[in-house]
Amino acid sequence: MVFQLGSALLDACVLATLNRGDAYGYVLTQTIKSVVEVSESTLYPVLRRLQKDGALTVYDEPFNGRNRRYYRLTEVGRERLARYVSEWEAFQKGVDKLLLGGIGDDQE
């Protein structure tokens, strides 16, 4: 991907993914990586920050003798996601207008 992923957009991607259901780190990382280029070393600090901000909670579940850390969206996280979606829609319309509005037009 040519475009850089800013922190707000990465936050929005994490929150949107968790809005579909709780996930542990590896699955969350793979889901996001399927759409945007992001490393695990980038994602885990985002998860810690979102948890600190109250947007996520974490819990551990045993799996094959080990614990998996699951992330769950909180009400604060849902509200933040709703704001991100609203802002994204406005941003996307503006960018689409700039990038796609001139295609095929004879502007001199």
matplotlib code that plots the C-alpha trace (Angstrom):
import matplotlib.pyplot as plt

x = [0.0, 1.3, -0.6, 0.6, -1.7, -2.0, -2.6, -6.3, -7.0, -5.2, -7.2, -10.4, -9.4, -8.7, -12.0, -14.0, -12.4, -13.3, -16.8, -17.4, -16.4, -13.6, -10.3, -6.9, -3.8, -2.7, -6.2, -6.6, -3.3, -3.9, -7.4, -6.0, -3.0, -5.3, -6.4, -3.5, 0.2, 0.9, 3.3, 2.6, 5.2, 3.1, -0.2, 0.5, 1.3, -2.0, -3.8, -2.2, -3.0, -6.6, -6.9, -5.3, -7.8, -10.7, -11.7, -10.8, -10.7, -8.6, -9.1, -7.2, -8.6, -6.7, -5.8, -3.6, -2.0, -1.3, -3.3, -4.6, -5.2, -8.5, -9.5, -13.0, -14.5, -16.0, -18.8, -16.1, -14.6, -18.0, -18.5, -15.0, -15.6, -18.9, -17.0, -14.2, -16.8, -18.5, -15.2, -14.1, -17.2, -16.6, -12.9, -13.6, -16.1, -13.6, -10.7, -13.0, -14.0, -10.4, -9.1, -12.0, -13.8, -11.3, -11.0, -12.4, -13.1, -11.4, -10.1, -7.9]
y = [0.0, 3.4, 5.3, 5.7, 4.6, 7.3, 6.5, 7.6, 5.4, 2.5, 3.0, 3.0, -0.2, -1.9, -0.7, -1.7, -5.2, -5.7, -4.3, -7.6, -9.6, -10.2, -11.3, -12.3, -10.6, -12.9, -13.0, -9.3, -8.6, -11.0, -9.5, -6.0, -7.1, -8.5, -5.0, -2.7, -3.1, -3.1, -5.1, -6.7, -4.4, -1.5, -3.0, -4.1, -0.5, 0.6, -2.0, -1.0, 2.7, 1.9, -0.2, 2.6, 5.1, 2.8, 1.9, -1.8, -4.3, -7.5, -10.9, -14.2, -17.6, -20.8, -22.5, -25.6, -25.0, -21.4, -18.2, -16.2, -12.5, -11.4, -7.8, -6.6, -3.2, -1.1, 1.4, 4.1, 2.2, 2.0, 5.7, 6.4, 4.1, 5.9, 9.2, 7.7, 6.4, 9.7, 11.5, 8.9, 9.3, 13.1, 12.6, 10.0, 12.2, 15.0, 12.8, 11.1, 14.5, 15.5, 12.2, 11.0, 14.2, 15.2, 11.9, 12.1, 15.8, 18.2, 20.8, 23.4]
z = [0.0, -0.9, 1.8, 5.3, 8.1, 10.7, 14.4, 14.3, 11.4, 13.0, 16.2, 14.1, 12.3, 15.7, 17.2, 14.1, 14.1, 17.8, 17.2, 15.4, 18.5, 21.0, 19.6, 20.8, 19.6, 16.7, 15.1, 15.5, 13.9, 11.0, 10.4, 10.2, 8.2, 5.6, 4.8, 5.7, 6.2, 9.9, 12.0, 15.4, 16.9, 15.8, 16.9, 20.4, 21.7, 20.0, 22.0, 25.3, 24.6, 23.8, 26.9, 29.0, 27.4, 28.5, 24.9, 25.4, 28.2, 28.3, 29.7, 29.5, 28.5, 28.7, 25.4, 25.1, 28.5, 27.8, 28.2, 25.3, 26.0, 24.5, 23.8, 24.1, 23.1, 25.9, 25.6, 25.4, 22.5, 20.7, 21.1, 19.8, 16.9, 16.0, 16.0, 13.8, 11.3, 11.1, 10.6, 8.1, 5.9, 5.7, 5.0, 2.4, 0.5, 0.4, -0.8, -3.4, -4.7, -5.1, -6.5, -8.5, -9.4, -12.1, -13.8, -17.3, -17.0, -19.4, -16.9, -18.3]

ax = plt.figure().add_subplot(projection="3d")
ax.plot(x, y, z, "-o")
ax.set_aspect("equal")
plt.show()
